[in-house]
Amino acid sequence: MDRNAVLTIVCEQLGQILELDPSTINESSTFAELDADSLALIELVEALEEAFSEVSEGFRIDDEDLEGLKSVGDAVNYVSSKLGAV
């Protein structure tokens, strides 16, 4: 899975959770700008773990790593590095 595919999945999942059009979300969007509260971020983590566990069995986002993710780009970089995506 390449980085663009990861970006697409992150934007789709975030759009669904926040009831936004995924096309309005991009890598530079911060979670604060998108009004994503802590509950929305927990939902995003769960959705991403489910989506990417099909690609990488047992895929998890560690709670302590979540604090460092401030933008969509941060989330994409994190997931991509865990999956070994380019």
PDB file of N, CA, C and O in Angstrom, chain B, residues numbered from 101:
ATOM      1  N   MET B 101       0.856  -1.182   0.000  1.00  0.00           N
ATOM      2  CA  MET B 101       0.000   0.000   0.000  1.00  0.00           C
ATOM      3  C   MET B 101       0.897   1.239   0.000  1.00  0.00           C
ATOM      4  O   MET B 101       1.815   1.349   0.812  1.00  0.00           O
ATOM      5  N   ASP B 102       0.624   2.163  -0.910  1.00  0.00           N
ATOM      6  CA  ASP B 102       1.450   3.369  -0.969  1.00  0.00           C
ATOM      7  C   ASP B 102       0.871   4.486  -0.100  1.00  0.00           C
ATOM      8  O   ASP B 102      -0.241   4.384   0.419  1.00  0.00           O
ATOM      9  N   ARG B 103       1.651   5.547   0.042  1.00  0.00           N
ATOM     10  CA  ARG B 103       1.285   6.662   0.918  1.00  0.00           C
ATOM     11  C   ARG B 103      -0.013   7.340   0.484  1.00  0.00           C
ATOM     12  O   ARG B 103      -0.807   7.746   1.332  1.00  0.00           O
ATOM     13  N   ASN B 104      -0.241   7.468  -0.833  1.00  0.00           N
ATOM     14  CA  ASN B 104      -1.476   8.096  -1.311  1.00  0.00           C
ATOM     15  C   ASN B 104      -2.703   7.284  -0.929  1.00  0.00           C
ATOM     16  O   ASN B 104      -3.756   7.847  -0.628  1.00  0.00           O
ATOM     17  N   ALA B 105      -2.569   5.962  -0.942  1.00  0.00           N
ATOM     18  CA  ALA B 105      -3.683   5.102  -0.530  1.00  0.00           C
ATOM     19  C   ALA B 105      -3.970   5.296   0.962  1.00  0.00           C
ATOM     20  O   ALA B 105      -5.126   5.323   1.385  1.00  0.00           O
ATOM     21  N   VAL B 106      -2.900   5.432   1.751  1.00  0.00           N
ATOM     22  CA  VAL B 106      -3.063   5.691   3.185  1.00  0.00           C
ATOM     23  C   VAL B 106      -3.777   7.030   3.387  1.00  0.00           C
ATOM     24  O   VAL B 106      -4.697   7.126   4.199  1.00  0.00           O
ATOM     25  N   LEU B 107      -3.358   8.054   2.656  1.00  0.00           N
ATOM     26  CA  LEU B 107      -3.993   9.381   2.761  1.00  0.00           C
ATOM     27  C   LEU B 107      -5.478   9.298   2.430  1.00  0.00           C
ATOM     28  O   LEU B 107      -6.304   9.882   3.132  1.00  0.00           O
ATOM     29  N   THR B 108      -5.814   8.590   1.385  1.00  0.00           N
ATOM     30  CA  THR B 108      -7.216   8.450   0.979  1.00  0.00           C
ATOM     31  C   THR B 108      -8.041   7.806   2.085  1.00  0.00           C
ATOM     32  O   THR B 108      -9.134   8.274   2.401  1.00  0.00           O
ATOM     33  N   ILE B 109      -7.519   6.735   2.671  1.00  0.00           N
ATOM     34  CA  ILE B 109      -8.254   6.035   3.732  1.00  0.00           C
ATOM     35  C   ILE B 109      -8.399   6.922   4.962  1.00  0.00           C
ATOM     36  O   ILE B 109      -9.475   6.974   5.559  1.00  0.00           O
ATOM     37  N   VAL B 110      -7.339   7.619   5.350  1.00  0.00           N
ATOM     38  CA  VAL B 110      -7.411   8.510   6.513  1.00  0.00           C
ATOM     39  C   VAL B 110      -8.461   9.598   6.276  1.00  0.00           C
ATOM     40  O   VAL B 110      -9.278   9.869   7.157  1.00  0.00           O
ATOM     41  N   CYS B 111      -8.447  10.220   5.101  1.00  0.00           N
ATOM     42  CA  CYS B 111      -9.414  11.283   4.795  1.00  0.00           C
ATOM     43  C   CYS B 111     -10.845  10.755   4.758  1.00  0.00           C
ATOM     44  O   CYS B 111     -11.765  11.408   5.253  1.00  0.00           O
ATOM     45  N   GLU B 112     -11.031   9.577   4.173  1.00  0.00           N
ATOM     46  CA  GLU B 112     -12.371   8.991   4.116  1.00  0.00           C
ATOM     47  C   GLU B 112     -12.900   8.688   5.514  1.00  0.00           C
ATOM     48  O   GLU B 112     -14.044   9.008   5.836  1.00  0.00           O
ATOM     49  N   GLN B 113     -12.063   8.070   6.339  1.00  0.00           N
ATOM     50  CA  GLN B 113     -12.487   7.721   7.699  1.00  0.00           C
ATOM     51  C   GLN B 113     -12.769   8.976   8.527  1.00  0.00           C
ATOM     52  O   GLN B 113     -13.769   9.042   9.242  1.00  0.00           O
ATOM     53  N   LEU B 114     -11.887   9.962   8.427  1.00  0.00           N
ATOM     54  CA  LEU B 114     -12.067  11.200   9.181  1.00  0.00           C
ATOM     55  C   LEU B 114     -13.315  11.946   8.703  1.00  0.00           C
ATOM     56  O   LEU B 114     -14.073  12.480   9.512  1.00  0.00           O
ATOM     57  N   GLY B 115     -13.519  11.976   7.402  1.00  0.00           N
ATOM     58  CA  GLY B 115     -14.712  12.623   6.857  1.00  0.00           C
ATOM     59  C   GLY B 115     -15.987  11.977   7.373  1.00  0.00           C
ATOM     60  O   GLY B 115     -16.953  12.664   7.704  1.00  0.00           O
ATOM     61  N   GLN B 116     -15.983  10.653   7.438  1.00  0.00           N
ATOM     62  CA  GLN B 116     -17.156   9.932   7.923  1.00  0.00           C
ATOM     63  C   GLN B 116     -17.414  10.247   9.399  1.00  0.00           C
ATOM     64  O   GLN B 116     -18.553  10.491   9.799  1.00  0.00           O
ATOM     65  N   ILE B 117     -16.363  10.240  10.187  1.00  0.00           N
ATOM     66  CA  ILE B 117     -16.502  10.501  11.627  1.00  0.00           C
ATOM     67  C   ILE B 117     -16.968  11.931  11.893  1.00  0.00           C
ATOM     68  O   ILE B 117     -17.825  12.160  12.747  1.00  0.00           O
ATOM     69  N   LEU B 118     -16.403  12.893  11.160  1.00  0.00           N
ATOM     70  CA  LEU B 118     -16.714  14.308  11.393  1.00  0.00           C
ATOM     71  C   LEU B 118     -17.861  14.823  10.535  1.00  0.00           C
ATOM     72  O   LEU B 118     -18.226  15.996  10.605  1.00  0.00           O
ATOM     73  N   GLU B 119     -18.429  13.923   9.718  1.00  0.00           N
ATOM     74  CA  GLU B 119     -19.511  14.286   8.803  1.00  0.00           C
ATOM     75  C   GLU B 119     -19.097  15.426   7.882  1.00  0.00           C
ATOM     76  O   GLU B 119     -19.813  16.413   7.709  1.00  0.00           O
ATOM     77  N   LEU B 120     -17.902  15.252   7.292  1.00  0.00           N
ATOM     78  CA  LEU B 120     -17.358  16.210   6.334  1.00  0.00           C
ATOM     79  C   LEU B 120     -17.119  15.497   5.013  1.00  0.00           C
ATOM     80  O   LEU B 120     -16.960  14.277   4.971  1.00  0.00           O
ATOM     81  N   ASP B 121     -17.097  16.272   3.936  1.00  0.00           N
ATOM     82  CA  ASP B 121     -16.738  15.726   2.633  1.00  0.00           C
ATOM     83  C   ASP B 121     -15.241  15.428   2.666  1.00  0.00           C
ATOM     84  O   ASP B 121     -14.443  16.336   2.902  1.00  0.00           O
ATOM     85  N   PRO B 122     -14.840  14.167   2.434  1.00  0.00           N
ATOM     86  CA  PRO B 122     -13.413  13.825   2.487  1.00  0.00           C
ATOM     87  C   PRO B 122     -12.546  14.669   1.555  1.00  0.00           C
ATOM     88  O   PRO B 122     -11.358  14.855   1.816  1.00  0.00           O
ATOM     89  N   SER B 123     -13.130  15.180   0.472  1.00  0.00           N
ATOM     90  CA  SER B 123     -12.348  15.996  -0.462  1.00  0.00           C
ATOM     91  C   SER B 123     -11.967  17.350   0.130  1.00  0.00           C
ATOM     92  O   SER B 123     -11.111  18.045  -0.417  1.00  0.00           O
ATOM     93  N   THR B 124     -12.594  17.730   1.244  1.00  0.00           N
ATOM     94  CA  THR B 124     -12.253  19.001   1.901  1.00  0.00           C
ATOM     95  C   THR B 124     -11.129  18.822   2.913  1.00  0.00           C
ATOM     96  O   THR B 124     -10.660  19.795   3.504  1.00  0.00           O
ATOM     97  N   ILE B 125     -10.698  17.584   3.113  1.00  0.00           N
ATOM     98  CA  ILE B 125      -9.639  17.275   4.078  1.00  0.00           C
ATOM     99  C   ILE B 125      -8.354  17.001   3.306  1.00  0.00           C
ATOM    100  O   ILE B 125      -8.355  16.244   2.335  1.00  0.00           O
ATOM    101  N   ASN B 126      -7.258  17.619   3.741  1.00  0.00           N
ATOM    102  CA  ASN B 126      -5.968  17.354   3.087  1.00  0.00           C
ATOM    103  C   ASN B 126      -4.881  17.166   4.143  1.00  0.00           C
ATOM    104  O   ASN B 126      -5.129  17.274   5.344  1.00  0.00           O
ATOM    105  N   GLU B 127      -3.676  16.882   3.663  1.00  0.00           N
ATOM    106  CA  GLU B 127      -2.579  16.578   4.588  1.00  0.00           C
ATOM    107  C   GLU B 127      -2.273  17.706   5.557  1.00  0.00           C
ATOM    108  O   GLU B 127      -1.861  17.457   6.691  1.00  0.00           O
ATOM    109  N   SER B 128      -2.468  18.935   5.127  1.00  0.00           N
ATOM    110  CA  SER B 128      -2.130  20.057   6.003  1.00  0.00           C
ATOM    111  C   SER B 128      -3.247  20.388   6.991  1.00  0.00           C
ATOM    112  O   SER B 128      -3.066  21.238   7.863  1.00  0.00           O
ATOM    113  N   SER B 129      -4.396  19.728   6.866  1.00  0.00           N
ATOM    114  CA  SER B 129      -5.498  19.954   7.804  1.00  0.00           C
ATOM    115  C   SER B 129      -5.100  19.471   9.191  1.00  0.00           C
ATOM    116  O   SER B 129      -4.684  18.326   9.367  1.00  0.00           O
ATOM    117  N   THR B 130      -5.231  20.357  10.169  1.00  0.00           N
ATOM    118  CA  THR B 130      -4.962  19.926  11.543  1.00  0.00           C
ATOM    119  C   THR B 130      -6.268  19.431  12.149  1.00  0.00           C
ATOM    120  O   THR B 130      -7.359  19.812  11.726  1.00  0.00           O
ATOM    121  N   PHE B 131      -6.123  18.574  13.149  1.00  0.00           N
ATOM    122  CA  PHE B 131      -7.332  18.061  13.801  1.00  0.00           C
ATOM    123  C   PHE B 131      -8.086  19.192  14.493  1.00  0.00           C
ATOM    124  O   PHE B 131      -9.314  19.159  14.578  1.00  0.00           O
ATOM    125  N   ALA B 132      -7.358  20.191  14.988  1.00  0.00           N
ATOM    126  CA  ALA B 132      -8.000  21.347  15.629  1.00  0.00           C
ATOM    127  C   ALA B 132      -8.833  22.129  14.612  1.00  0.00           C
ATOM    128  O   ALA B 132      -9.965  22.515  14.903  1.00  0.00           O
ATOM    129  N   GLU B 133      -8.278  22.363  13.423  1.00  0.00           N
ATOM    130  CA  GLU B 133      -9.013  23.083  12.371  1.00  0.00           C
ATOM    131  C   GLU B 133     -10.282  22.347  11.962  1.00  0.00           C
ATOM    132  O   GLU B 133     -11.286  22.962  11.604  1.00  0.00           O
ATOM    133  N   LEU B 134     -10.219  21.019  12.021  1.00  0.00           N
ATOM    134  CA  LEU B 134     -11.365  20.200  11.621  1.00  0.00           C
ATOM    135  C   LEU B 134     -12.363  20.005  12.765  1.00  0.00           C
ATOM    136  O   LEU B 134     -13.367  19.310  12.609  1.00  0.00           O
ATOM    137  N   ASP B 135     -12.079  20.623  13.916  1.00  0.00           N
ATOM    138  CA  ASP B 135     -12.907  20.471  15.123  1.00  0.00           C
ATOM    139  C   ASP B 135     -13.027  19.017  15.560  1.00  0.00           C
ATOM    140  O   ASP B 135     -14.083  18.574  16.013  1.00  0.00           O
ATOM    141  N   ALA B 136     -11.926  18.283  15.415  1.00  0.00           N
ATOM    142  CA  ALA B 136     -11.885  16.888  15.858  1.00  0.00           C
ATOM    143  C   ALA B 136     -11.509  16.862  17.335  1.00  0.00           C
ATOM    144  O   ALA B 136     -10.365  17.134  17.699  1.00  0.00           O
ATOM    145  N   ASP B 137     -12.479  16.533  18.178  1.00  0.00           N
ATOM    146  CA  ASP B 137     -12.200  16.457  19.609  1.00  0.00           C
ATOM    147  C   ASP B 137     -11.583  15.101  19.945  1.00  0.00           C
ATOM    148  O   ASP B 137     -11.368  14.276  19.057  1.00  0.00           O
ATOM    149  N   SER B 138     -11.302  14.874  21.212  1.00  0.00           N
ATOM    150  CA  SER B 138     -10.624  13.641  21.614  1.00  0.00           C
ATOM    151  C   SER B 138     -11.463  12.408  21.303  1.00  0.00           C
ATOM    152  O   SER B 138     -10.908  11.361  20.968  1.00  0.00           O
ATOM    153  N   LEU B 139     -12.773  12.505  21.406  1.00  0.00           N
ATOM    154  CA  LEU B 139     -13.641  11.378  21.071  1.00  0.00           C
ATOM    155  C   LEU B 139     -13.540  11.051  19.581  1.00  0.00           C
ATOM    156  O   LEU B 139     -13.475   9.881  19.202  1.00  0.00           O
ATOM    157  N   ALA B 140     -13.525  12.077  18.743  1.00  0.00           N
ATOM    158  CA  ALA B 140     -13.389  11.862  17.297  1.00  0.00           C
ATOM    159  C   ALA B 140     -12.051  11.212  16.971  1.00  0.00           C
ATOM    160  O   ALA B 140     -11.973  10.360  16.085  1.00  0.00           O
ATOM    161  N   LEU B 141     -11.003  11.607  17.679  1.00  0.00           N
ATOM    162  CA  LEU B 141      -9.689  11.011  17.434  1.00  0.00           C
ATOM    163  C   LEU B 141      -9.641   9.552  17.871  1.00  0.00           C
ATOM    164  O   LEU B 141      -8.988   8.730  17.228  1.00  0.00           O
ATOM    165  N   ILE B 142     -10.321   9.233  18.952  1.00  0.00           N
ATOM    166  CA  ILE B 142     -10.396   7.834  19.382  1.00  0.00           C
ATOM    167  C   ILE B 142     -11.145   7.012  18.338  1.00  0.00           C
ATOM    168  O   ILE B 142     -10.742   5.896  18.012  1.00  0.00           O
ATOM    169  N   GLU B 143     -12.244   7.573  17.812  1.00  0.00           N
ATOM    170  CA  GLU B 143     -12.995   6.898  16.749  1.00  0.00           C
ATOM    171  C   GLU B 143     -12.119   6.720  15.511  1.00  0.00           C
ATOM    172  O   GLU B 143     -12.175   5.680  14.855  1.00  0.00           O
ATOM    173  N   LEU B 144     -11.310   7.730  15.190  1.00  0.00           N
ATOM    174  CA  LEU B 144     -10.420   7.636  14.038  1.00  0.00           C
ATOM    175  C   LEU B 144      -9.396   6.523  14.240  1.00  0.00           C
ATOM    176  O   LEU B 144      -9.142   5.738  13.325  1.00  0.00           O
ATOM    177  N   VAL B 145      -8.815   6.452  15.419  1.00  0.00           N
ATOM    178  CA  VAL B 145      -7.838   5.396  15.713  1.00  0.00           C
ATOM    179  C   VAL B 145      -8.480   4.025  15.524  1.00  0.00           C
ATOM    180  O   VAL B 145      -7.901   3.145  14.887  1.00  0.00           O
ATOM    181  N   GLU B 146      -9.672   3.848  16.076  1.00  0.00           N
ATOM    182  CA  GLU B 146     -10.363   2.556  15.951  1.00  0.00           C
ATOM    183  C   GLU B 146     -10.651   2.230  14.488  1.00  0.00           C
ATOM    184  O   GLU B 146     -10.467   1.093  14.053  1.00  0.00           O
ATOM    185  N   ALA B 147     -11.104   3.228  13.731  1.00  0.00           N
ATOM    186  CA  ALA B 147     -11.421   3.014  12.317  1.00  0.00           C
ATOM    187  C   ALA B 147     -10.162   2.675  11.518  1.00  0.00           C
ATOM    188  O   ALA B 147     -10.192   1.803  10.650  1.00  0.00           O
ATOM    189  N   LEU B 148      -9.061   3.363  11.811  1.00  0.00           N
ATOM    190  CA  LEU B 148      -7.818   3.102  11.091  1.00  0.00           C
ATOM    191  C   LEU B 148      -7.241   1.737  11.456  1.00  0.00           C
ATOM    192  O   LEU B 148      -6.724   1.022  10.597  1.00  0.00           O
ATOM    193  N   GLU B 149      -7.332   1.380  12.739  1.00  0.00           N
ATOM    194  CA  GLU B 149      -6.844   0.057  13.139  1.00  0.00           C
ATOM    195  C   GLU B 149      -7.627  -1.035  12.413  1.00  0.00           C
ATOM    196  O   GLU B 149      -7.053  -2.031  11.973  1.00  0.00           O
ATOM    197  N   GLU B 150      -8.921  -0.844  12.294  1.00  0.00           N
ATOM    198  CA  GLU B 150      -9.750  -1.825  11.584  1.00  0.00           C
ATOM    199  C   GLU B 150      -9.412  -1.848  10.095  1.00  0.00           C
ATOM    200  O   GLU B 150      -9.252  -2.920   9.511  1.00  0.00           O
ATOM    201  N   ALA B 151      -9.303  -0.679   9.485  1.00  0.00           N
ATOM    202  CA  ALA B 151      -9.038  -0.602   8.046  1.00  0.00           C
ATOM    203  C   ALA B 151      -7.675  -1.172   7.684  1.00  0.00           C
ATOM    204  O   ALA B 151      -7.542  -1.886   6.690  1.00  0.00           O
ATOM    205  N   PHE B 152      -6.670  -0.862   8.482  1.00  0.00           N
ATOM    206  CA  PHE B 152      -5.316  -1.282   8.129  1.00  0.00           C
ATOM    207  C   PHE B 152      -4.949  -2.661   8.664  1.00  0.00           C
ATOM    208  O   PHE B 152      -3.914  -3.211   8.288  1.00  0.00           O
ATOM    209  N   SER B 153      -5.785  -3.231   9.540  1.00  0.00           N
ATOM    210  CA  SER B 153      -5.499  -4.590  10.011  1.00  0.00           C
ATOM    211  C   SER B 153      -5.686  -5.590   8.873  1.00  0.00           C
ATOM    212  O   SER B 153      -5.153  -6.699   8.921  1.00  0.00           O
ATOM    213  N   GLU B 154      -6.444  -5.195   7.850  1.00  0.00           N
ATOM    214  CA  GLU B 154      -6.597  -6.049   6.669  1.00  0.00           C
ATOM    215  C   GLU B 154      -5.301  -6.088   5.867  1.00  0.00           C
ATOM    216  O   GLU B 154      -5.011  -7.082   5.202  1.00  0.00           O
ATOM    217  N   VAL B 155      -4.529  -5.019   5.928  1.00  0.00           N
ATOM    218  CA  VAL B 155      -3.260  -4.926   5.203  1.00  0.00           C
ATOM    219  C   VAL B 155      -2.124  -5.498   6.041  1.00  0.00           C
ATOM    220  O   VAL B 155      -1.265  -6.224   5.541  1.00  0.00           O
ATOM    221  N   SER B 156      -2.139  -5.158   7.318  1.00  0.00           N
ATOM    222  CA  SER B 156      -1.087  -5.590   8.239  1.00  0.00           C
ATOM    223  C   SER B 156      -1.765  -6.159   9.485  1.00  0.00           C
ATOM    224  O   SER B 156      -2.267  -5.410  10.324  1.00  0.00           O
ATOM    225  N   GLU B 157      -1.777  -7.470   9.599  1.00  0.00           N
ATOM    226  CA  GLU B 157      -2.488  -8.120  10.694  1.00  0.00           C
ATOM    227  C   GLU B 157      -2.014  -7.584  12.043  1.00  0.00           C
ATOM    228  O   GLU B 157      -0.816  -7.490  12.307  1.00  0.00           O
ATOM    229  N   GLY B 158      -2.977  -7.239  12.882  1.00  0.00           N
ATOM    230  CA  GLY B 158      -2.656  -6.733  14.203  1.00  0.00           C
ATOM    231  C   GLY B 158      -2.203  -5.281  14.225  1.00  0.00           C
ATOM    232  O   GLY B 158      -1.604  -4.841  15.206  1.00  0.00           O
ATOM    233  N   PHE B 159      -2.480  -4.521  13.154  1.00  0.00           N
ATOM    234  CA  PHE B 159      -2.079  -3.105  13.095  1.00  0.00           C
ATOM    235  C   PHE B 159      -2.696  -2.358  14.275  1.00  0.00           C
ATOM    236  O   PHE B 159      -3.900  -2.439  14.518  1.00  0.00           O
ATOM    237  N   ARG B 160      -1.843  -1.626  15.007  1.00  0.00           N
ATOM    238  CA  ARG B 160      -2.316  -0.840  16.142  1.00  0.00           C
ATOM    239  C   ARG B 160      -1.643   0.526  16.162  1.00  0.00           C
ATOM    240  O   ARG B 160      -0.501   0.689  15.732  1.00  0.00           O
ATOM    241  N   ILE B 161      -2.384   1.501  16.676  1.00  0.00           N
ATOM    242  CA  ILE B 161      -1.824   2.828  16.919  1.00  0.00           C
ATOM    243  C   ILE B 161      -1.690   2.944  18.434  1.00  0.00           C
ATOM    244  O   ILE B 161      -2.682   2.897  19.161  1.00  0.00           O
ATOM    245  N   ASP B 162      -0.467   3.093  18.894  1.00  0.00           N
ATOM    246  CA  ASP B 162      -0.205   3.147  20.331  1.00  0.00           C
ATOM    247  C   ASP B 162      -0.728   4.453  20.925  1.00  0.00           C
ATOM    248  O   ASP B 162      -0.571   5.524  20.339  1.00  0.00           O
ATOM    249  N   ASP B 163      -1.353   4.345  22.099  1.00  0.00           N
ATOM    250  CA  ASP B 163      -1.941   5.513  22.761  1.00  0.00           C
ATOM    251  C   ASP B 163      -0.929   6.630  22.951  1.00  0.00           C
ATOM    252  O   ASP B 163      -1.246   7.801  22.742  1.00  0.00           O
ATOM    253  N   GLU B 164       0.297   6.273  23.348  1.00  0.00           N
ATOM    254  CA  GLU B 164       1.304   7.308  23.600  1.00  0.00           C
ATOM    255  C   GLU B 164       1.740   8.003  22.313  1.00  0.00           C
ATOM    256  O   GLU B 164       2.204   9.143  22.355  1.00  0.00           O
ATOM    257  N   ASP B 165       1.596   7.329  21.169  1.00  0.00           N
ATOM    258  CA  ASP B 165       1.945   7.951  19.881  1.00  0.00           C
ATOM    259  C   ASP B 165       0.876   8.927  19.415  1.00  0.00           C
ATOM    260  O   ASP B 165       1.159   9.841  18.640  1.00  0.00           O
ATOM    261  N   LEU B 166      -0.342   8.738  19.880  1.00  0.00           N
ATOM    262  CA  LEU B 166      -1.467   9.576  19.452  1.00  0.00           C
ATOM    263  C   LEU B 166      -1.253  11.042  19.800  1.00  0.00           C
ATOM    264  O   LEU B 166      -1.688  11.925  19.061  1.00  0.00           O
ATOM    265  N   GLU B 167      -0.590  11.305  20.912  1.00  0.00           N
ATOM    266  CA  GLU B 167      -0.363  12.685  21.353  1.00  0.00           C
ATOM    267  C   GLU B 167       0.447  13.492  20.343  1.00  0.00           C
ATOM    268  O   GLU B 167       0.263  14.705  20.235  1.00  0.00           O
ATOM    269  N   GLY B 168       1.337  12.838  19.605  1.00  0.00           N
ATOM    270  CA  GLY B 168       2.187  13.527  18.643  1.00  0.00           C
ATOM    271  C   GLY B 168       1.526  13.776  17.299  1.00  0.00           C
ATOM    272  O   GLY B 168       2.102  14.436  16.435  1.00  0.00           O
ATOM    273  N   LEU B 169       0.322  13.253  17.117  1.00  0.00           N
ATOM    274  CA  LEU B 169      -0.363  13.410  15.833  1.00  0.00           C
ATOM    275  C   LEU B 169      -1.291  14.621  15.903  1.00  0.00           C
ATOM    276  O   LEU B 169      -2.331  14.587  16.560  1.00  0.00           O
ATOM    277  N   LYS B 170      -0.896  15.681  15.218  1.00  0.00           N
ATOM    278  CA  LYS B 170      -1.657  16.935  15.267  1.00  0.00           C
ATOM    279  C   LYS B 170      -2.384  17.244  13.957  1.00  0.00           C
ATOM    280  O   LYS B 170      -3.292  18.075  13.926  1.00  0.00           O
ATOM    281  N   SER B 171      -1.976  16.568  12.872  1.00  0.00           N
ATOM    282  CA  SER B 171      -2.580  16.868  11.569  1.00  0.00           C
ATOM    283  C   SER B 171      -2.831  15.573  10.802  1.00  0.00           C
ATOM    284  O   SER B 171      -2.370  14.499  11.189  1.00  0.00           O
ATOM    285  N   VAL B 172      -3.565  15.704   9.719  1.00  0.00           N
ATOM    286  CA  VAL B 172      -3.808  14.565   8.836  1.00  0.00           C
ATOM    287  C   VAL B 172      -2.478  14.042   8.306  1.00  0.00           C
ATOM    288  O   VAL B 172      -2.276  12.831   8.223  1.00  0.00           O
ATOM    289  N   GLY B 173      -1.572  14.944   7.949  1.00  0.00           N
ATOM    290  CA  GLY B 173      -0.256  14.547   7.460  1.00  0.00           C
ATOM    291  C   GLY B 173       0.522  13.743   8.491  1.00  0.00           C
ATOM    292  O   GLY B 173       1.203  12.776   8.149  1.00  0.00           O
ATOM    293  N   ASP B 174       0.420  14.148   9.766  1.00  0.00           N
ATOM    294  CA  ASP B 174       1.081  13.399  10.842  1.00  0.00           C
ATOM    295  C   ASP B 174       0.540  11.974  10.907  1.00  0.00           C
ATOM    296  O   ASP B 174       1.299  11.014  11.039  1.00  0.00           O
ATOM    297  N   ALA B 175      -0.782  11.851  10.812  1.00  0.00           N
ATOM    298  CA  ALA B 175      -1.418  10.531  10.872  1.00  0.00           C
ATOM    299  C   ALA B 175      -1.000   9.676   9.682  1.00  0.00           C
ATOM    300  O   ALA B 175      -0.718   8.487   9.833  1.00  0.00           O
ATOM    301  N   VAL B 176      -0.960  10.281   8.503  1.00  0.00           N
ATOM    302  CA  VAL B 176      -0.558   9.549   7.296  1.00  0.00           C
ATOM    303  C   VAL B 176       0.895   9.096   7.416  1.00  0.00           C
ATOM    304  O   VAL B 176       1.217   7.955   7.085  1.00  0.00           O
ATOM    305  N   ASN B 177       1.769   9.979   7.884  1.00  0.00           N
ATOM    306  CA  ASN B 177       3.184   9.615   8.060  1.00  0.00           C
ATOM    307  C   ASN B 177       3.326   8.470   9.063  1.00  0.00           C
ATOM    308  O   ASN B 177       4.099   7.538   8.839  1.00  0.00           O
ATOM    309  N   TYR B 178       2.592   8.540  10.148  1.00  0.00           N
ATOM    310  CA  TYR B 178       2.654   7.515  11.185  1.00  0.00           C
ATOM    311  C   TYR B 178       2.210   6.162  10.634  1.00  0.00           C
ATOM    312  O   TYR B 178       2.912   5.160  10.774  1.00  0.00           O
ATOM    313  N   VAL B 179       1.035   6.148  10.005  1.00  0.00           N
ATOM    314  CA  VAL B 179       0.505   4.885   9.467  1.00  0.00           C
ATOM    315  C   VAL B 179       1.427   4.356   8.382  1.00  0.00           C
ATOM    316  O   VAL B 179       1.726   3.162   8.349  1.00  0.00           O
ATOM    317  N   SER B 180       1.876   5.226   7.499  1.00  0.00           N
ATOM    318  CA  SER B 180       2.767   4.803   6.408  1.00  0.00           C
ATOM    319  C   SER B 180       4.039   4.162   6.949  1.00  0.00           C
ATOM    320  O   SER B 180       4.488   3.136   6.439  1.00  0.00           O
ATOM    321  N   SER B 181       4.620   4.773   7.987  1.00  0.00           N
ATOM    322  CA  SER B 181       5.853   4.213   8.545  1.00  0.00           C
ATOM    323  C   SER B 181       5.600   2.859   9.201  1.00  0.00           C
ATOM    324  O   SER B 181       6.433   1.958   9.107  1.00  0.00           O
ATOM    325  N   LYS B 182       4.458   2.716   9.863  1.00  0.00           N
ATOM    326  CA  LYS B 182       4.144   1.423  10.488  1.00  0.00           C
ATOM    327  C   LYS B 182       3.875   0.331   9.451  1.00  0.00           C
ATOM    328  O   LYS B 182       4.149  -0.846   9.687  1.00  0.00           O
ATOM    329  N   LEU B 183       3.331   0.743   8.293  1.00  0.00           N
ATOM    330  CA  LEU B 183       3.042  -0.227   7.227  1.00  0.00           C
ATOM    331  C   LEU B 183       4.219  -0.434   6.301  1.00  0.00           C
ATOM    332  O   LEU B 183       4.226  -1.372   5.504  1.00  0.00           O
ATOM    333  N   GLY B 184       5.222   0.438   6.397  1.00  0.00           N
ATOM    334  CA  GLY B 184       6.355   0.362   5.471  1.00  0.00           C
ATOM    335  C   GLY B 184       5.984   0.881   4.097  1.00  0.00           C
ATOM    336  O   GLY B 184       6.591   0.502   3.095  1.00  0.00           O
ATOM    337  N   ALA B 185       4.974   1.760   4.050  1.00  0.00           N
ATOM    338  CA  ALA B 185       4.531   2.344   2.759  1.00  0.00           C
ATOM    339  C   ALA B 185       5.501   3.412   2.306  1.00  0.00           C
ATOM    340  O   ALA B 185       6.181   4.041   3.116  1.00  0.00           O
ATOM    341  N   VAL B 186       5.556   3.606   1.011  1.00  0.00           N
ATOM    342  CA  VAL B 186       6.457   4.610   0.436  1.00  0.00           C
ATOM    343  C   VAL B 186       5.650   5.786  -0.055  1.00  0.00           C
ATOM    344  O   VAL B 186       6.214   6.748  -0.577  1.00  0.00           O
TER     345      VAL B 186
END
